[in-house]
Each structure stands twice: as structure tokens, then as C-alpha cells.
Amino acid sequence: MRAPRQPWLLGMALLAVTGACGGFNNGPLGEGSVRGRILDADVDVAWVSVFGESELMTGVSSDGRFELEGVPARTVELFVLASRTRAARVQVVPRGARIIDVGDIDAPPGAFITVQLRSDDGSVPEEGEVEVEDTPFDDLPVDPATGELRVGPLPAGCYVLEVDAKEHAQKEEQVCVREGEERRLEVVLSRGDDDDGDDD
């Protein structure tokens, strides 16, 4: 005769396995949560997002701790802004309906890209903006007097900068940066045609 099943034993086993991975988050199986702590975080500016999923973003607590929910259950990179000068990209594999703890993140010095924007006639375009694709760095205004914008800190890696201005054609530039690097990037925009030519 088979011994009766004891559901509480199964429950204890599940708790043991879950504890090793960080715990359940009771969310959809296709999504998980990621938690951790940013060392020496500047809480006034620090945040964590998912590279390529910039709408997934959270701030940090006074001790640098964060928990980001709704992260796709696949290999992703966290984009970590630790302070005004330090940033990191951290690879993680969230699990569906689980909480993964990445531990402490000690972000190194980030890179900065100074964009010099001008029109093809040499003037500074009006309402110039820069976006770093796949990151929360979005709609950053260019200085209307100088045409410059310093973007960063960015973790080491490659990025696509989308540059736009009033009455000009949008342009994309791919830039790769190293840890702590300072780069200058000149971007020349061509004047666009506001008139479609269709006066029907």
C-alpha cells in the first residue's frame, strides 16, 4: 500500500528551492523580478533599467537597494546609473515568477559623449535633441547657444545616438565607448523639407 502524500513536505521543498533563488514574486511566468544593491549610490540620480526595455525602470532606496519587477524571463542587461559619474551594465537571467538577487553592484567610472550639433549651413539648429536608444536617456536638449550636449555617464559598450532638430532630418550615429572615456561627436543635420508638395 502506498504511503499517503504529505502536501506540507512538498511545500517545504518548494520553499527551500525558492529561497536559494531569491523567492517567488507571484507574477506571470514569463516575467520575474531582479533585486540588488548599488554601492555608494547617489540616490538623487541613481536608477536601474533594462537595456532595450527602458520603460522598465526603478529608483533606489537610501541604502542603494532596488527591486525591478516585470523583467522578461530571458537573458537581459541591467543598465545601472549609480551616480553622476559612474554607471554599469550587468547581465542577468530572470526566471518566471521568481525574484533574482544580483547582490552588490560596484559601478566603475562611466563614459561621456559630448555631442556637437550643427546644421549643414554651419548654424546651430533650433530645438536640438539627443536620445540614446534602448536607455532612459531620452529627449535630452542640446544647448541652443553652443549646439553642445554632454551625454552620460554611460557604461562601456556600444550605443546608437538618435539626433533630431526642428526642420532638420533625423540622424543616427553609432558610438562605442570605453570605461571612463571622454569623446566628442560632431553631428551635422541636413535641413528637411516641411512641404510635402501635396496641396490637394
TITIKOL-580032 format. One record per residue (C-alpha): residue in one letter; x, y, z negated. Coordinates in steps of 0.05 Angstrom, whole numbers. Example, Ala and Ser with C-alpha at 12.3 -4.5 7.8 and 13.67 -1.06 7.14 Angstrom:
<rs>
<r residu="A" c1="246" c2="-90" c3="-156"/>
<r residu="S" c1="273" c2="-21" c3="-143"/>
</rs>
This chain:
<rs>
<r residu="M" c1="0" c2="0" c3="0"/>
<r residu="R" c1="27" c2="69" c3="20"/>
<r residu="A" c1="41" c2="118" c3="-36"/>
<r residu="P" c1="-6" c2="177" c3="-36"/>
<r residu="R" c1="21" c2="240" c3="-4"/>
<r residu="Q" c1="41" c2="295" c3="-52"/>
<r residu="P" c1="30" c2="363" c3="-18"/>
<r residu="W" c1="67" c2="401" c3="-72"/>
<r residu="L" c1="131" c2="364" c3="-54"/>
<r residu="L" c1="124" c2="385" c3="18"/>
<r residu="G" c1="112" c2="456" c3="-5"/>
<r residu="M" c1="174" c2="456" c3="-48"/>
<r residu="A" c1="216" c2="430" c3="11"/>
<r residu="L" c1="189" c2="486" c3="56"/>
<r residu="L" c1="206" c2="538" c3="4"/>
<r residu="A" c1="277" c2="511" c3="-2"/>
<r residu="V" c1="288" c2="515" c3="74"/>
<r residu="T" c1="256" c2="583" c3="78"/>
<r residu="G" c1="299" c2="610" c3="21"/>
<r residu="A" c1="362" c2="592" c3="59"/>
<r residu="C" c1="340" c2="633" c3="119"/>
<r residu="G" c1="312" c2="693" c3="81"/>
<r residu="G" c1="238" c2="676" c3="75"/>
<r residu="F" c1="173" c2="678" c3="113"/>
<r residu="N" c1="143" c2="744" c3="136"/>
<r residu="N" c1="74" c2="716" c3="154"/>
<r residu="G" c1="79" c2="748" c3="222"/>
<r residu="P" c1="68" c2="720" c3="293"/>
<r residu="L" c1="112" c2="660" c3="311"/>
<r residu="G" c1="142" c2="700" c3="369"/>
<r residu="E" c1="167" c2="754" c3="322"/>
<r residu="G" c1="209" c2="758" c3="260"/>
<r residu="S" c1="238" c2="809" c3="211"/>
<r residu="V" c1="310" c2="830" c3="201"/>
<r residu="R" c1="337" c2="859" c3="137"/>
<r residu="G" c1="405" c2="882" c3="114"/>
<r residu="R" c1="444" c2="940" c3="84"/>
<r residu="I" c1="485" c2="994" c3="117"/>
<r residu="L" c1="546" c2="1010" c3="75"/>
<r residu="D" c1="558" c2="1084" c3="59"/>
<r residu="A" c1="496" c2="1103" c3="99"/>
<r residu="D" c1="476" c2="1176" c3="106"/>
<r residu="V" c1="402" c2="1166" c3="90"/>
<r residu="D" c1="384" c2="1233" c3="121"/>
<r residu="V" c1="402" c2="1209" c3="191"/>
<r residu="A" c1="411" c2="1133" c3="187"/>
<r residu="W" c1="365" c2="1086" c3="225"/>
<r residu="V" c1="364" c2="1017" c3="255"/>
<r residu="S" c1="331" c2="999" c3="322"/>
<r residu="V" c1="333" c2="941" c3="372"/>
<r residu="F" c1="375" c2="955" c3="433"/>
<r residu="G" c1="328" c2="954" c3="493"/>
<r residu="E" c1="267" c2="958" c3="447"/>
<r residu="S" c1="276" c2="1028" c3="420"/>
<r residu="E" c1="205" c2="1032" c3="395"/>
<r residu="L" c1="226" c2="981" c3="342"/>
<r residu="M" c1="259" c2="1027" c3="293"/>
<r residu="T" c1="264" c2="1039" c3="218"/>
<r residu="G" c1="299" c2="1084" c3="169"/>
<r residu="V" c1="339" c2="1062" c3="108"/>
<r residu="S" c1="328" c2="1067" c3="34"/>
<r residu="S" c1="371" c2="1108" c3="-14"/>
<r residu="D" c1="420" c2="1049" c3="-21"/>
<r residu="G" c1="424" c2="1037" c3="55"/>
<r residu="R" c1="377" c2="977" c3="56"/>
<r residu="F" c1="329" c2="966" c3="114"/>
<r residu="E" c1="277" c2="917" c3="139"/>
<r residu="L" c1="256" c2="917" c3="212"/>
<r residu="E" c1="192" c2="880" c3="228"/>
<r residu="G" c1="164" c2="854" c3="294"/>
<r residu="V" c1="231" c2="836" c3="324"/>
<r residu="P" c1="226" c2="787" c3="383"/>
<r residu="A" c1="247" c2="716" c3="364"/>
<r residu="R" c1="307" c2="714" c3="411"/>
<r residu="T" c1="378" c2="739" c3="412"/>
<r residu="V" c1="377" c2="815" c3="404"/>
<r residu="E" c1="426" c2="870" c3="386"/>
<r residu="L" c1="412" c2="918" c3="329"/>
<r residu="F" c1="431" c2="989" c3="345"/>
<r residu="V" c1="453" c2="1018" c3="278"/>
<r residu="L" c1="464" c2="1092" c3="265"/>
<r residu="A" c1="499" c2="1095" c3="198"/>
<r residu="S" c1="518" c2="1169" c3="194"/>
<r residu="R" c1="532" c2="1229" c3="237"/>
<r residu="T" c1="598" c2="1197" c3="258"/>
<r residu="R" c1="590" c2="1121" c3="251"/>
<r residu="A" c1="549" c2="1070" c3="289"/>
<r residu="A" c1="548" c2="996" c3="305"/>
<r residu="R" c1="515" c2="943" c3="349"/>
<r residu="V" c1="501" c2="877" c3="313"/>
<r residu="Q" c1="478" c2="814" c3="347"/>
<r residu="V" c1="424" c2="774" c3="311"/>
<r residu="V" c1="376" c2="717" c3="326"/>
<r residu="P" c1="309" c2="729" c3="292"/>
<r residu="R" c1="263" c2="669" c3="280"/>
<r residu="G" c1="188" c2="670" c3="288"/>
<r residu="A" c1="151" c2="688" c3="224"/>
<r residu="R" c1="218" c2="689" c3="185"/>
<r residu="I" c1="259" c2="742" c3="151"/>
<r residu="I" c1="333" c2="740" c3="171"/>
<r residu="D" c1="383" c2="776" c3="127"/>
<r residu="V" c1="445" c2="802" c3="164"/>
<r residu="G" c1="479" c2="824" c3="99"/>
<r residu="D" c1="523" c2="886" c3="95"/>
<r residu="I" c1="539" c2="927" c3="158"/>
<r residu="D" c1="602" c2="968" c3="155"/>
<r residu="A" c1="595" c2="1012" c3="217"/>
<r residu="P" c1="660" c2="1037" c3="250"/>
<r residu="P" c1="671" c2="1106" c3="279"/>
<r residu="G" c1="624" c2="1118" c3="338"/>
<r residu="A" c1="640" c2="1147" c3="406"/>
<r residu="F" c1="615" c2="1214" c3="431"/>
<r residu="I" c1="599" c2="1235" c3="503"/>
<r residu="T" c1="598" c2="1309" c3="519"/>
<r residu="V" c1="554" c2="1318" c3="580"/>
<r residu="Q" c1="568" c2="1379" c3="623"/>
<r residu="L" c1="507" c2="1392" c3="665"/>
<r residu="R" c1="504" c2="1437" c3="725"/>
<r residu="S" c1="464" c2="1447" c3="788"/>
<r residu="D" c1="494" c2="1436" c3="857"/>
<r residu="D" c1="500" c2="1512" c3="864"/>
<r residu="G" c1="543" c2="1516" c3="801"/>
<r residu="S" c1="490" c2="1545" c3="755"/>
<r residu="V" c1="462" c2="1514" c3="691"/>
<r residu="P" c1="395" c2="1481" c3="705"/>
<r residu="E" c1="334" c2="1500" c3="664"/>
<r residu="E" c1="306" c2="1452" c3="612"/>
<r residu="G" c1="362" c2="1401" c3="620"/>
<r residu="E" c1="353" c2="1336" c3="580"/>
<r residu="V" c1="392" c2="1272" c3="569"/>
<r residu="E" c1="366" c2="1203" c3="550"/>
<r residu="V" c1="409" c2="1143" c3="531"/>
<r residu="E" c1="368" c2="1086" c3="558"/>
<r residu="D" c1="349" c2="1029" c3="511"/>
<r residu="T" c1="363" c2="1072" c3="450"/>
<r residu="P" c1="325" c2="1123" c3="408"/>
<r residu="F" c1="369" c2="1178" c3="437"/>
<r residu="D" c1="314" c2="1207" c3="479"/>
<r residu="D" c1="297" c2="1276" c3="509"/>
<r residu="L" c1="360" c2="1308" c3="480"/>
<r residu="P" c1="361" c2="1382" c3="501"/>
<r residu="V" c1="422" c2="1410" c3="537"/>
<r residu="D" c1="447" c2="1478" c3="513"/>
<r residu="P" c1="415" c2="1526" c3="563"/>
<r residu="A" c1="473" c2="1574" c3="558"/>
<r residu="T" c1="531" c2="1526" c3="569"/>
<r residu="G" c1="498" c2="1465" c3="600"/>
<r residu="E" c1="532" c2="1421" c3="548"/>
<r residu="L" c1="506" c2="1367" c3="502"/>
<r residu="R" c1="546" c2="1322" c3="456"/>
<r residu="V" c1="513" c2="1254" c3="450"/>
<r residu="G" c1="529" c2="1206" c3="394"/>
<r residu="P" c1="553" c2="1172" c3="354"/>
<r residu="L" c1="548" c2="1112" c3="400"/>
<r residu="P" c1="574" c2="1042" c3="383"/>
<r residu="A" c1="627" c2="1015" c3="430"/>
<r residu="G" c1="594" c2="989" c3="494"/>
<r residu="C" c1="564" c2="1010" c3="560"/>
<r residu="Y" c1="504" c2="1056" c3="567"/>
<r residu="V" c1="461" c2="1087" c3="621"/>
<r residu="L" c1="450" c2="1162" c3="613"/>
<r residu="E" c1="389" c2="1190" c3="647"/>
<r residu="V" c1="397" c2="1264" c3="661"/>
<r residu="D" c1="340" c2="1309" c3="682"/>
<r residu="A" c1="324" c2="1383" c3="690"/>
<r residu="K" c1="269" c2="1428" c3="714"/>
<r residu="E" c1="263" c2="1429" c3="791"/>
<r residu="H" c1="321" c2="1380" c3="799"/>
<r residu="A" c1="325" c2="1308" c3="819"/>
<r residu="Q" c1="337" c2="1259" c3="762"/>
<r residu="K" c1="404" c2="1224" c3="759"/>
<r residu="E" c1="431" c2="1163" c3="722"/>
<r residu="E" c1="503" c2="1154" c3="701"/>
<r residu="Q" c1="533" c2="1090" c3="670"/>
<r residu="V" c1="586" c2="1103" c3="618"/>
<r residu="C" c1="627" c2="1054" c3="576"/>
<r residu="V" c1="658" c2="1078" c3="512"/>
<r residu="R" c1="707" c2="1051" c3="460"/>
<r residu="E" c1="704" c2="1057" c3="385"/>
<r residu="G" c1="716" c2="1129" c3="363"/>
<r residu="E" c1="726" c2="1154" c3="435"/>
<r residu="E" c1="711" c2="1225" c3="457"/>
<r residu="R" c1="691" c2="1230" c3="530"/>
<r residu="R" c1="669" c2="1285" c3="577"/>
<r residu="L" c1="620" c2="1272" c3="633"/>
<r residu="E" c1="604" c2="1322" c3="687"/>
<r residu="V" c1="536" c2="1312" c3="718"/>
<r residu="V" c1="514" c2="1351" c3="780"/>
<r residu="L" c1="440" c2="1352" c3="795"/>
<r residu="S" c1="411" c2="1367" c3="863"/>
<r residu="R" c1="352" c2="1414" c3="868"/>
<r residu="G" c1="288" c2="1376" c3="880"/>
<r residu="D" c1="230" c2="1396" c3="926"/>
<r residu="D" c1="168" c2="1415" c3="887"/>
<r residu="D" c1="127" c2="1420" c3="952"/>
<r residu="D" c1="104" c2="1352" c3="977"/>
<r residu="G" c1="87" c2="1382" c3="1044"/>
<r residu="D" c1="16" c2="1356" c3="1037"/>
<r residu="D" c1="-33" c2="1414" c3="1037"/>
<r residu="D" c1="-93" c2="1372" c3="1054"/>
</rs>
